[in-house]
Amino acid sequence: MKPAFVATVRPILCALLCTAGLPALAAGQPPLVVVEDHGGASALPYYQALDLPPHRDQPGPPRIFVPPAEGKTFSEADMLPVRSERLSPGDEPRRVIQAPGLTPVFLIGDDERSRAWLLERKAALHEISAIGLVVNVGSAETLVGLRKLAPELTLSPVSGDDLAQRLGLRHYPVLITASGIEQ
């Protein structure tokens, strides 16, 4: 480099470097030092997923106001009937999936095949702490009847259409575990 260029640039660089650290010094904190930067994606989503408490100086998340339900309470019966258009009773081929950490889930409906399947497997389902999703049920009375068949199991009325689409399911009853789908 030419000496005149260095003589001109050096004072400008010094001024920039000195003023870059002034806000941090004014705040009473040491200036940040970037050791190495390869660019790439921000790590912020990973830290947000940890749900760490805010620092003392940072405000907490905004409060969300939920208006009262005007005295109306909702029950499970308000979710009924449940109909899953993508699922019906039938044979579902056994296959392997990889879903580490998935809690065992089973799908049943309000039909004779599902009732027989539930009665036959209720001990095994209880042993693995499987959660039951009743994907086709017409009334609260029918749901109560299914629950009486296996009182030790959790049975919840839920549409199974999204799950059926994601896993390529067409039929129930079926058990879904972290390693496979089987009847």
N, C-alpha and C positions, 0 to 999 in steps of 0.2 A: 504494500500500500504506500501511497505517497504521504510524506510527512504532513503536508498541508491538510489533506483529507482527515488524517488521524487527529490532528490538532483541532479541527473543526468539530468532528463527531464526538470526541471524548468528553468535552464539557456537556454536550447535550445528553449523552448517555448517563453521565453522573447525575445530572439534574433529574432525569426520569427515574433512575433507580432510587435516588434519595426520596423523591416525592411519593413513589409507589408505596413505601413503607410508612409514611407519615400517618395515614388514617389508623393503622393498627397501633402505632405508638401512641397516638392521641387517645385511643380507647383504652390504653393501659395493657394491651396484649402484645405479645411478640409478633413480628410480621410472619406471614406464612412463607414457608420455604417449599418450593416445588422441586422435589428430588428428581422425578422423571415423569414424563407425560407421554403416553403412547396413543392418546386419543381414545376413541371407542365409545361405548355406551355408558351412561351414567349409572352408578351403583345405588342411587337414591331409592329405587323401588325395593331393593333388597333390605335397606335399612327401614323403610316404611313398613314392610311386612313384619318386622320385629316388634312393632307397636311399642317402641320405647317411650318412657315418659318424657314430656317436654323439659327443656332446660328451664332454670329459674327465670331467665330473662325473656323467654318466648311465651307468647300466649297459648293457651290450650286450643283444641279444635273448637270451631263455632258450635254453639248449642242449637239443636234442631227442635223446633217447637212442633209437637204433634197435638192437634186439636182433640178434645175429648170426643168420644163416640156418641155423645148425646144420650147417655143412659142405656144404649143398646149394647148388650154383650153378645159376642158371637161364640158359637159352639161348633163342635165337629160336624154336627148334623147340617150346619149351614154350608158345608163344603160338598154335600151329597146332592145328587148322585155323581159318581165319578165314572167317566167313560174314557177308555183309551182306544182311540180309533185304529191305531197301528198294531194292537195286540189282540189276540183271541186264544181260546184254549186249543192246545194242539201239541205236536211233537216238535221240540227244538233240538237241533243237533248239538252234541257236546263239542266244546272247543276250548282251546287254551287262549287266555288273555294275560297281559302283564299289567297289573294295576297295583303295585306295591302300596301297602297301607290301607287298601280299601276294606272297609267293614263289610262282612258278609251280608248280603241283601237277597231276599227272595221275593218273587212276584207271584201273586195269586189273584184269583177273581172269585166271583160269586157263581160257582158252577160245581157240578159233581166231581169233575176231574181234580179241581183245585182242593176241594174238601178232602178227598181220598189221599191226595199227595201230602197235604198238611198233616193229616192224622198219622200217616205212615212215617213221616220224617220229623215230627215235632221234637222228639228227644234229641236227635242229631242237630237240628237247627238251634235248639236251646243251648246245647253244649258248645257250639261255636259262636254264640251270642249274635245270631243273625237277626236282622231287622226285617219285618214283613211289610211289603207295600201291596195294598189291595188296589189293583189297577182297574178293576171293573166291579162296581158295587152300586146297587140302586137305592138303598135306604139305610137308616141308622139301625133298624131292627135286623136287617140282614148282616150288617157289620158286627153287631152284638153276637149273632149266631156264629159267625166265623171265629170270633174271639173266644167263645165258649169251647170251641174245639181244641184250642191250645192256649189256655189262660196264662201260661208262663212266657209266651212270646208277645212281642210288640207288633201290633198290626195297625198300620196307618193308611187311611184312604188317600191315594195320590195318583194323579194321571201318570201313566208310564210311557207316554208318547215320545218325550224327549230322550229318555233312557233307551227306548227301543230303537230310535233313530241312531243314536250314538253308538250303540253296541250291535246294531244289525239284528235285533230280535224281532220275531214275528209272533211267537207263541209263549204262553205260560201254562202251567206253573214252571218256574225255573229258579235255580239258585245261582247267584253271581258272587264269586269270591275273588280274591286278589290274583288267583292263578287260573281261573276258568269259569265257564258257564256250563251248567249241567241240569238235567232233570232228575 
